[in-house]
Amino acid sequence: MVQEPAFPRRIAAASYFFLILLGIFFYVARGILYDTWNLFDPENVGVYALTIITVGFGVTGYLLYRKPAKEST
């Protein structure tokens, strides 16, 4: 099996991990700034949508591009 270079995989994994952190930071910062944590408030739907999308893409991408497990032969 051909070995894939590790450097591009690390860059991709790091950028997806950054998406996870960005989504969490956005949610917490907006909650602190506007002092609202009510999940059922219709005004907050956009915040939750953006948070779920960024964290979801971050988790999915990180799981796909993380360092693969070593194969035992």
N, C-alpha and C positions, 0 to 999 in steps of 0.2 A: 504494500500500500504506500502511496506517495505521501510524504510528510508535508503538511501545509505549514507555511511560515507562521510563527506565533505572534509576530508583531502586529499585523492587521487585525487578528482576532482580539488581541488585548485592547487595541484602540476601540474596536466596536463594543466590546464588553464594558469598557470604561464609559463610553458615551451612553450606553443603555442604563448603566448604574447611575449616571448623572441624571437621567430622566426620572428615575425613581426618587432621587433626592430632591429634584426640582419640583415634582408633583407634591411631595410631602411638605416641602418648604412653602410652596404657594398656598396650600391649604392652611397651614399654621399661621403664616404671616397675615393672610386675609382675615382669619378668625381673630387674631390679636388686634389688627388694625380697626376692624369694624365691630369688634366685641360681640360677635354673633356665632353661636355654635349649634343653633337649632337645625336639626336635620329635616324637619318637616316644613320649614319656611319656604314658600315658593320663590322668594327672591334669591335663594342660594342654589338653585338648580344648576346654573351655569358653572358655579365654583366646583360643585361635586362632579359635574360632567368632565370638566377639564382635568381635575385631579384623577379621576378614574382612568381617563384616556392616557395621561402621561405615565401614571404608575403602571397601568396595564401594559402599555408598549414597552416600558422599561423592564418589567419583570419578564415578559415574553422574550425580548431581545437578549437580556442577560442570560436567560436559561439556554438560549440557542447558541450564544457566542462565548460562553464561559469555557474555561480550560477543560477539555474532555478527560474523562477518567482513563487511567492507563489500562491497557488491555493485558490480561495475564495470558501467557502462552505456555 
